[in-house]
Amino acid sequence: PPVPIMQMQENEFRAFNRWLNSLIGLDGVADWAEGQYGVEMGYFITMYLRNLTAATVLYYLLGFFWTWLVSRSESIMGMKVFKGGEVKKAGSVADQILLAQMSIFLYAGLPVLDEWLIESGYTKCYMHISEIGGLGAYIVMTVTYFLLVEVGVYWMHRTLHENELLYLYVHGLHHKYNTPDTLSPWASIAFNPLDGILQASPYTIVMLFWPIHYITHFVMLFCTAIWATNIHDCLVGNTEPIMGSKYHTVHHTHYKKNYGQYLILCDWLWGTLQSPREDKISSTKVD
């Protein structure tokens, strides 16, 4: 059953967030927000501002680091790039940054919704692994959660392509980056914000009926930002069964292939897996 408001103010999930806010110096922000909007609303406003700041900082740090990494990928990792991706089309990166930055304002709200659902008692989220029987049960439950989310992301992504209205008005915006010279790490979260939230929604939906550790859930959400940066870098590496950028670049050029998030498993099961042709691969070195 849902948790009463008074109990929500005292639960261990909230206690953890207050500790985290204090750790990173947000006590002043929390005091201001709760003073202006009340304890309940102020608590969630503080969380939103924390998410917004963290997401923005992470996006730029990853963007700069991954761009540097791609430029040196052949010497560092022995990976090549799709032909045409050696130099980016003028204006494409700036366009991606603008779209991503605007969308982050809504993306930051999804973890707030997750927190409200968790604290309200609508999910199977738990704080201590002893609650589900120890480490062994935690590993089994977490792997199962991961696989359920993977299936959910696959079908959500596929639906965004196969439903004409969703593709036209929601997902198609991201696919204007459809050639190697318009794909870059900066395209990682350059979506219509509704698109990004829909593709992340399986992380929320699955925890409504399947147990997942509280911190593990949010770490997984955090990791999607890193992974999205990776799969938009146009590099070609043999990462199977991982759905690396080798496969996701093909998705951007062929549209109805390679819908998976982390794994090629779902595409293999449902017949949408496609590897790149060797003649489409080039050196990352630019004279």
C-alpha positions as CSV (number, residue, x, y, z in Angstrom):
1,P,0.0,0.0,0.0
2,P,1.1,3.6,-0.5
3,V,3.1,5.2,2.3
4,P,1.4,8.1,4.2
5,I,3.1,11.5,3.7
6,M,4.3,11.7,7.3
7,Q,6.0,8.3,7.0
8,M,7.6,9.3,3.7
9,Q,9.4,12.1,5.5
10,E,11.1,9.6,7.8
11,N,11.9,6.6,5.5
12,E,15.4,5.3,4.9
13,F,15.4,6.3,1.2
14,R,14.8,9.9,2.2
15,A,17.4,9.7,4.9
16,F,19.9,8.5,2.4
17,N,19.1,11.4,0.1
18,R,19.4,13.9,2.9
19,W,22.8,12.4,3.8
20,L,23.8,12.7,0.1
21,N,22.7,16.3,-0.2
22,S,24.7,17.1,2.9
23,L,27.7,15.3,1.6
24,I,27.8,17.3,-1.6
25,G,27.0,20.6,0.1
26,L,23.3,21.0,-0.8
27,D,22.0,21.7,2.7
28,G,21.6,25.4,1.9
29,V,19.6,24.6,-1.2
30,A,17.5,22.1,0.7
31,D,16.8,24.7,3.4
32,W,15.8,27.3,0.9
33,A,13.6,25.0,-1.1
34,E,11.8,23.6,1.9
35,G,11.4,27.1,3.4
36,Q,9.9,28.4,0.1
37,Y,7.8,25.5,-0.9
38,G,7.3,23.3,2.2
39,V,9.1,20.2,3.3
40,E,7.6,17.8,0.9
41,M,7.8,19.9,-2.3
42,G,11.1,21.4,-1.3
43,Y,12.6,17.9,-0.9
44,F,11.8,16.9,-4.4
45,I,12.8,20.3,-5.8
46,T,16.2,19.9,-4.2
47,M,16.5,16.4,-5.8
48,Y,15.5,17.8,-9.2
49,L,18.2,20.6,-9.0
50,R,20.8,18.0,-7.9
51,N,19.9,15.8,-10.9
52,L,19.9,18.7,-13.3
53,T,23.3,19.9,-12.2
54,A,24.8,16.4,-12.2
55,A,23.3,15.5,-15.6
56,T,24.6,18.7,-17.2
57,V,28.1,18.3,-15.8
58,L,28.2,14.6,-16.7
59,Y,27.1,15.4,-20.3
60,Y,29.9,17.9,-20.9
61,L,32.6,15.9,-19.2
62,L,31.7,12.8,-21.1
63,G,31.4,14.7,-24.4
64,F,34.8,16.3,-24.1
65,F,36.5,13.1,-22.8
66,W,34.9,10.8,-25.4
67,T,35.7,13.2,-28.3
68,W,39.4,13.2,-27.2
69,L,39.3,9.4,-26.9
70,V,37.8,9.0,-30.4
71,S,40.5,11.1,-31.9
72,R,43.1,8.8,-30.4
73,S,41.1,5.5,-30.5
74,E,43.3,3.7,-33.1
75,S,46.5,4.2,-31.1
76,I,44.8,3.7,-27.7
77,M,42.3,0.9,-28.3
78,G,43.1,-0.3,-31.9
79,M,39.6,0.7,-33.0
80,K,38.8,2.3,-36.4
81,V,35.9,4.5,-37.4
82,F,33.1,4.4,-40.0
83,K,34.1,6.1,-43.2
84,G,33.0,9.7,-43.2
85,G,33.2,9.9,-39.4
86,E,36.8,11.1,-39.3
87,V,35.7,14.8,-39.4
88,K,32.3,16.0,-38.3
89,K,29.9,18.1,-40.4
90,A,30.0,21.8,-39.6
91,G,27.4,22.7,-37.1
92,S,26.4,19.1,-36.2
93,V,28.0,19.0,-32.8
94,A,26.6,22.4,-31.8
95,D,23.2,21.3,-32.9
96,Q,23.5,18.1,-30.7
97,I,24.7,20.1,-27.7
98,L,21.8,22.5,-28.0
99,L,19.2,19.8,-28.3
100,A,20.7,17.8,-25.4
101,Q,20.9,20.7,-23.1
102,M,17.3,21.7,-23.6
103,S,16.2,18.1,-23.1
104,I,18.2,17.6,-19.9
105,F,15.7,19.9,-18.1
106,L,13.1,17.2,-18.5
107,Y,15.4,14.2,-18.2
108,A,16.3,15.3,-14.7
109,G,12.7,14.8,-13.7
110,L,12.6,11.0,-14.3
111,P,14.8,10.1,-11.2
112,V,12.5,12.4,-9.2
113,L,9.5,10.4,-10.3
114,D,11.3,7.2,-9.5
115,E,12.1,8.5,-6.0
116,W,8.5,9.5,-5.4
117,L,7.3,6.0,-6.5
118,I,9.9,4.3,-4.3
119,E,9.1,6.4,-1.2
120,S,5.4,6.1,-1.8
121,G,5.7,2.3,-1.7
122,Y,4.6,1.6,-5.3
123,T,7.8,-0.3,-6.3
124,K,9.7,-3.4,-5.3
125,C,12.8,-1.3,-4.5
126,Y,14.7,-2.2,-1.4
127,M,17.6,-0.7,0.5
128,H,19.4,-3.7,2.1
129,I,20.3,-6.9,0.3
130,S,19.4,-8.8,3.5
131,E,15.7,-7.9,2.7
132,I,15.8,-10.4,-0.2
133,G,18.0,-13.1,1.2
134,G,21.6,-12.0,0.8
135,L,24.2,-11.6,-1.9
136,G,23.2,-14.6,-4.0
137,A,19.6,-13.4,-4.3
138,Y,20.8,-9.9,-5.0
139,I,22.9,-11.0,-7.9
140,V,20.0,-13.2,-9.4
141,M,17.4,-10.4,-8.9
142,T,19.7,-7.7,-10.4
143,V,20.7,-9.8,-13.5
144,T,17.0,-10.6,-14.1
145,Y,16.1,-6.9,-13.7
146,F,18.8,-5.9,-16.2
147,L,17.5,-8.5,-18.7
148,L,13.9,-7.4,-18.3
149,V,14.9,-3.8,-18.8
150,E,17.0,-4.8,-21.9
151,V,13.9,-6.4,-23.4
152,G,11.8,-3.4,-22.4
153,V,14.2,-0.9,-24.0
154,Y,14.4,-3.0,-27.2
155,W,10.7,-3.0,-27.7
156,M,10.2,0.6,-26.7
157,H,12.9,1.6,-29.2
158,R,11.5,-0.6,-31.9
159,T,8.0,0.8,-31.3
160,L,9.4,4.3,-31.7
161,H,10.6,3.3,-35.1
162,E,7.7,1.2,-36.3
163,N,4.8,3.4,-35.2
164,E,4.7,6.2,-37.8
165,L,3.3,8.9,-35.5
166,L,5.9,8.2,-32.8
167,Y,8.7,8.2,-35.3
168,L,7.5,11.3,-37.1
169,Y,6.8,13.5,-34.0
170,V,9.1,11.9,-31.3
171,H,12.0,9.7,-32.3
172,G,12.7,11.0,-35.8
173,L,14.4,14.1,-34.4
174,H,17.3,12.0,-33.1
175,H,17.7,10.3,-36.5
176,K,18.6,13.5,-38.3
177,Y,22.0,12.4,-37.2
178,N,22.1,9.6,-39.8
179,T,25.6,9.6,-41.3
180,P,29.0,9.1,-39.7
181,D,29.9,12.7,-40.1
182,T,26.8,13.8,-38.1
183,L,27.2,11.2,-35.3
184,S,29.4,12.1,-32.3
185,P,29.5,11.5,-28.6
186,W,27.5,14.7,-28.2
187,A,24.5,13.0,-29.8
188,S,24.2,10.7,-26.8
189,I,21.1,12.4,-25.3
190,A,20.2,14.7,-28.2
191,F,16.6,13.6,-28.3
192,N,13.1,15.0,-28.1
193,P,12.9,14.9,-24.3
194,L,9.8,12.6,-24.4
195,D,11.8,10.2,-26.5
196,G,14.6,10.0,-24.0
197,I,12.1,9.5,-21.1
198,L,10.2,6.8,-23.0
199,Q,13.4,4.9,-23.8
200,A,14.5,5.1,-20.1
201,S,11.0,4.2,-18.8
202,P,11.6,0.4,-18.6
203,Y,14.0,1.1,-15.7
204,T,11.0,2.6,-13.9
205,I,8.3,0.1,-15.1
206,V,10.2,-3.0,-14.2
207,M,10.8,-2.0,-10.6
208,L,7.1,-1.7,-10.2
209,F,6.9,-5.5,-10.2
210,W,10.5,-6.8,-9.8
211,P,12.8,-6.2,-6.8
212,I,15.9,-4.0,-7.4
213,H,18.3,-2.5,-4.9
214,Y,17.8,1.2,-4.5
215,I,21.3,2.4,-5.1
216,T,21.8,-0.2,-7.9
217,H,18.7,1.2,-9.7
218,F,20.1,4.7,-9.8
219,V,23.6,3.6,-10.7
220,M,22.1,1.8,-13.7
221,L,20.3,5.0,-14.7
222,F,23.5,6.9,-14.4
223,C,25.3,4.3,-16.5
224,T,22.9,4.8,-19.4
225,A,24.4,8.3,-19.9
226,I,27.9,6.8,-20.2
227,W,26.7,4.1,-22.5
228,A,24.8,6.4,-24.8
229,T,27.9,8.5,-25.2
230,N,29.9,5.4,-26.1
231,I,27.5,4.0,-28.8
232,H,27.3,7.3,-30.7
233,D,31.1,7.6,-31.2
234,C,31.2,5.9,-34.7
235,L,34.0,3.6,-33.6
236,V,34.2,0.0,-34.8
237,G,35.2,-2.7,-32.3
238,N,34.4,-6.4,-31.8
239,T,32.5,-6.1,-28.6
240,E,29.9,-9.0,-29.0
241,P,27.6,-9.8,-27.2
242,I,27.8,-6.1,-26.2
243,M,25.8,-3.7,-28.5
244,G,28.7,-1.3,-29.2
245,S,28.8,1.7,-31.4
246,K,29.7,-0.6,-34.3
247,Y,26.1,-1.8,-34.2
248,H,24.4,1.5,-33.2
249,T,26.0,3.4,-36.1
250,V,24.3,0.9,-38.4
251,H,21.1,1.6,-36.5
252,H,21.4,5.3,-37.4
253,T,22.1,4.6,-41.1
254,H,19.6,1.7,-41.6
255,Y,16.9,2.8,-39.1
256,K,15.2,-0.6,-38.5
257,K,18.2,-2.6,-37.3
258,N,20.0,-2.9,-33.9
259,Y,17.5,-1.6,-31.4
260,G,19.1,-3.1,-28.3
261,Q,20.7,-1.1,-25.5
262,Y,23.6,-3.0,-24.0
263,L,23.3,-6.4,-25.7
264,I,22.8,-7.8,-29.2
265,L,20.6,-10.5,-27.6
266,C,17.1,-9.1,-28.4
267,D,18.1,-8.1,-32.0
268,W,19.4,-11.6,-32.5
269,L,16.2,-13.2,-31.0
270,W,13.8,-11.0,-33.0
271,G,15.7,-10.9,-36.3
272,T,16.9,-7.2,-36.4
273,L,20.6,-7.7,-35.9
274,Q,22.9,-6.3,-38.6
275,S,26.7,-5.9,-38.6
276,P,28.6,-3.2,-40.6
277,R,30.2,-3.9,-43.9
278,E,34.0,-4.0,-43.9
279,D,34.2,-1.4,-46.8
280,K,32.4,1.1,-44.5
281,I,35.3,1.2,-42.0
282,S,38.2,3.6,-42.1
283,S,41.2,4.8,-40.1
284,T,40.6,7.4,-37.4
285,K,43.8,9.2,-38.4
286,V,43.2,12.4,-40.3
287,D,46.0,13.9,-42.3
